Amino acid sequence: MAHKKGKFLNFCFSCIPGAGQMYQGFMKRGVSIMVVFFGMLALISYLGIDELIFCLPIIWFYGFFDGIHLNSLPDSEYAQLRDEFLFMSDELPQLRLKKLRVPAAVTLILLGGYGLFGTIINYMIWEGLLFWDSPVARLIYDLMPKMLFSVLIIFIGVYLIAGKKKEMEDEDYEEDGFYQGAGSYTVSGLSDEMKDSVSTENVQETAERSDEGAELESVLIPEGSQPEEERG
């Protein structure tokens, strides 16, 4: 079980994403934060996707305040903490991965395509086949990031609207099914006395309707106008 550490050293280690959690004994949690932070940094440096740099402060502040918060918990709550990987923790809200799979795939495809084009352009500039002030270079480094970001935002918005509409249709379908099912209840859940009562009432009602139908038929069809077979 992890034990609470000194506040000063915990503060110093928390300045490095994931190190504060590892200092307190939460190795899996700390490794998760550290991998995400430095993995994002390596991705930005290697692929040259500078637009992802805004993610780094978010990850850093999360790791910093998470390390401070863990060490400030009461002893009773601190003793109940479990060392889990960040994306497998029960404390995180249950994300619907199936719904996030498509936007994540589109995001990765766009980022990968942008990184590929950037690598090709850098190679062409390095070999003297292209210049920084050329229209193609300006298109790749100035216009394409904005275009990709705009397309991504539009796609996510359309996807969320379509998903919300589908959820509303599913809810309406479930409600309709519930009401239809409620209208088809039988007397199987009733007691024997209530079943007999219901059955007797149904028989009496059917008999009364039959008598009323016979009387109405005798009124509408005179006795002399009946077919010969019936009179015989």
C-alpha positions as CSV (number, residue, x, y, z in Angstrom):
1,M,0.0,0.0,0.0
2,A,1.3,3.5,-0.9
3,H,2.1,5.9,2.0
4,K,1.8,9.7,2.0
5,K,5.0,11.5,1.3
6,G,6.4,14.8,2.3
7,K,4.7,17.8,0.8
8,F,7.8,19.6,-0.4
9,L,9.3,16.7,-2.3
10,N,5.9,15.7,-3.6
11,F,5.5,19.3,-5.0
12,C,8.9,19.1,-6.7
13,F,8.3,15.7,-8.3
14,S,4.7,16.8,-9.3
15,C,6.3,19.4,-11.6
16,I,7.3,16.5,-13.8
17,P,4.2,14.9,-15.3
18,G,3.7,11.5,-13.7
19,A,6.7,11.7,-11.3
20,G,4.6,12.9,-8.4
21,Q,2.3,9.9,-8.7
22,M,5.4,7.5,-9.0
23,Y,7.0,9.1,-5.9
24,Q,3.9,8.3,-3.9
25,G,3.9,4.7,-5.0
26,F,1.3,4.9,-7.8
27,M,3.6,3.5,-10.5
28,K,0.9,2.6,-13.0
29,R,-0.9,6.0,-12.7
30,G,2.4,7.9,-13.0
31,V,3.7,5.9,-15.9
32,S,0.4,6.5,-17.8
33,I,0.6,10.3,-17.4
34,M,4.3,10.3,-18.3
35,V,3.8,8.2,-21.4
36,V,1.0,10.5,-22.6
37,F,2.9,13.7,-22.0
38,F,6.3,12.6,-23.5
39,G,4.6,10.6,-26.2
40,M,2.7,13.7,-27.3
41,L,6.0,15.7,-27.2
42,A,7.7,13.1,-29.3
43,L,4.8,13.0,-31.8
44,I,5.0,16.8,-32.2
45,S,8.8,16.8,-32.6
46,Y,9.0,13.8,-34.9
47,L,6.1,14.6,-37.2
48,G,6.3,18.3,-36.9
49,I,2.6,18.7,-36.0
50,D,3.0,21.9,-34.0
51,E,-0.8,22.3,-33.7
52,L,-0.9,19.6,-31.0
53,I,1.3,21.6,-28.7
54,F,-1.8,23.0,-26.9
55,C,-2.3,19.5,-25.5
56,L,0.9,19.6,-23.5
57,P,-0.1,22.3,-20.9
58,I,-3.4,20.4,-20.3
59,I,-1.5,17.1,-19.6
60,W,1.0,18.9,-17.5
61,F,-1.5,20.6,-15.3
62,Y,-3.5,17.4,-14.9
63,G,-0.4,15.5,-13.7
64,F,0.7,18.3,-11.4
65,F,-2.7,18.9,-9.6
66,D,-3.4,15.1,-9.5
67,G,-0.1,14.5,-7.7
68,I,-0.9,17.4,-5.2
69,H,-4.5,16.2,-4.7
70,L,-3.5,12.6,-4.0
71,N,-1.1,13.6,-1.3
72,S,-3.7,15.9,0.3
73,L,-6.4,13.3,0.7
74,P,-7.4,12.2,4.3
75,D,-5.6,9.0,5.5
76,S,-8.8,7.0,5.3
77,E,-9.4,7.8,1.6
78,Y,-5.7,7.7,0.7
79,A,-5.5,4.1,2.1
80,Q,-8.3,3.0,-0.2
81,L,-6.7,4.3,-3.4
82,R,-5.7,1.6,-6.0
83,D,-2.8,1.9,-8.4
84,E,-4.3,1.6,-11.8
85,F,-3.4,2.7,-15.3
86,L,-5.0,6.1,-16.1
87,F,-7.4,4.9,-18.8
88,M,-8.5,1.8,-16.9
89,S,-9.3,3.7,-13.6
90,D,-12.8,3.4,-12.2
91,E,-12.6,7.1,-11.2
92,L,-12.8,8.2,-14.8
93,P,-16.2,8.5,-16.4
94,Q,-17.3,5.5,-18.5
95,L,-16.6,6.6,-22.0
96,R,-18.5,5.1,-24.9
97,L,-15.6,3.9,-26.9
98,K,-17.6,2.7,-29.8
99,K,-18.9,6.3,-30.4
100,L,-15.4,7.8,-30.0
101,R,-13.8,5.3,-32.4
102,V,-14.9,7.0,-35.6
103,P,-13.9,10.6,-34.6
104,A,-10.6,9.3,-33.2
105,A,-9.9,7.4,-36.5
106,V,-10.6,10.4,-38.6
107,T,-8.4,12.6,-36.4
108,L,-5.5,10.1,-36.7
109,I,-5.9,9.9,-40.5
110,L,-5.9,13.7,-40.8
111,L,-2.9,14.1,-38.5
112,G,-1.0,11.3,-40.3
113,G,-1.8,12.8,-43.7
114,Y,-0.6,16.2,-42.6
115,G,2.6,14.8,-41.1
116,L,3.3,12.8,-44.3
117,F,2.8,15.9,-46.5
118,G,5.0,17.9,-44.2
119,T,7.8,15.3,-44.4
120,I,7.6,15.3,-48.2
121,I,7.8,19.1,-48.4
122,N,10.7,19.2,-46.0
123,Y,12.6,16.7,-48.1
124,M,11.9,18.6,-51.3
125,I,13.1,21.9,-49.7
126,W,16.2,20.2,-48.3
127,E,17.0,18.8,-51.8
128,G,16.5,22.2,-53.4
129,L,13.4,21.1,-55.3
130,L,11.1,23.5,-53.5
131,F,11.5,26.8,-51.8
132,W,9.9,28.1,-48.6
133,D,8.2,31.0,-50.3
134,S,6.7,28.7,-53.0
135,P,2.9,28.3,-53.2
136,V,3.0,24.6,-52.4
137,A,5.0,25.2,-49.2
138,R,2.7,28.0,-48.1
139,L,-0.3,25.7,-48.8
140,I,1.2,22.9,-46.6
141,Y,2.4,25.0,-43.7
142,D,-0.2,27.8,-43.7
143,L,-3.5,26.7,-45.2
144,M,-3.6,23.0,-44.7
145,P,-3.5,23.0,-40.9
146,K,-6.4,25.4,-40.8
147,M,-8.3,23.4,-43.5
148,L,-7.8,20.1,-41.7
149,F,-8.8,21.6,-38.3
150,S,-12.0,23.1,-39.9
151,V,-12.8,19.8,-41.6
152,L,-12.3,17.9,-38.3
153,I,-14.5,20.3,-36.3
154,I,-17.3,20.0,-39.0
155,F,-17.1,16.2,-39.0
156,I,-17.2,16.0,-35.2
157,G,-20.2,18.3,-35.2
158,V,-22.1,16.3,-37.8
159,Y,-21.2,13.1,-36.1
160,L,-22.5,14.3,-32.8
161,I,-25.8,15.5,-34.3
162,A,-26.3,12.2,-36.1
163,G,-25.6,10.3,-33.0
164,K,-28.0,12.4,-30.9
165,K,-30.7,11.9,-33.5
166,K,-30.2,8.2,-33.5
167,E,-30.4,8.1,-29.6
168,M,-33.7,10.0,-29.7
169,E,-35.1,7.6,-32.3
170,D,-34.0,4.7,-30.2
171,E,-35.7,6.2,-27.1
172,D,-38.9,6.8,-29.1
173,Y,-38.8,3.2,-30.3
174,E,-38.3,1.9,-26.8
175,E,-41.2,4.0,-25.5
176,D,-43.5,2.8,-28.3
177,G,-42.5,-0.8,-27.5
178,F,-43.2,-0.3,-23.9
179,Y,-46.7,1.1,-24.5
180,Q,-47.5,-1.7,-26.9
181,G,-46.3,-4.2,-24.4
182,A,-48.3,-2.6,-21.7
183,G,-51.5,-2.9,-23.8
184,S,-51.0,-6.6,-24.3
185,Y,-51.0,-7.6,-20.7
186,T,-52.9,-10.8,-19.8
187,V,-54.5,-12.0,-16.6
188,S,-51.7,-14.5,-15.9
189,G,-50.5,-12.4,-13.0
190,L,-54.0,-12.4,-11.3
191,S,-55.2,-14.7,-8.6
192,D,-57.5,-17.7,-9.4
193,E,-60.5,-15.9,-8.0
194,M,-59.9,-12.8,-10.1
195,K,-59.3,-15.0,-13.2
196,D,-62.6,-16.8,-12.6
197,S,-64.3,-13.4,-12.1
198,V,-62.8,-12.0,-15.3
199,S,-63.7,-15.2,-17.3
200,T,-67.3,-15.1,-16.0
201,E,-67.7,-11.5,-16.9
202,N,-66.4,-12.1,-20.4
203,V,-68.8,-15.1,-20.9
204,Q,-71.7,-13.0,-19.6
205,E,-70.8,-10.1,-21.8
206,T,-70.5,-12.4,-24.9
207,A,-73.9,-14.0,-24.2
208,E,-75.5,-10.6,-23.8
209,R,-74.1,-9.4,-27.1
210,S,-75.3,-12.6,-28.8
211,D,-78.8,-12.1,-27.4
212,E,-78.8,-8.5,-28.5
213,G,-77.6,-9.5,-32.0
214,A,-80.4,-12.2,-32.3
215,E,-83.1,-9.6,-31.2
216,L,-81.8,-7.1,-33.7
217,E,-81.7,-9.7,-36.5
218,S,-85.3,-10.7,-35.7
219,V,-86.4,-7.1,-35.9
220,L,-84.6,-6.3,-39.2
221,I,-85.5,-9.6,-41.0
222,P,-89.3,-10.4,-40.8
223,E,-90.3,-14.0,-40.2
224,G,-92.0,-14.4,-43.6
225,S,-88.9,-13.3,-45.5
226,Q,-86.7,-16.0,-44.2
227,P,-85.3,-18.5,-46.7
228,E,-87.3,-21.7,-47.3
229,E,-84.5,-23.9,-45.9
230,E,-84.6,-22.1,-42.5
231,R,-88.4,-22.3,-42.4
232,G,-88.3,-26.0,-43.1
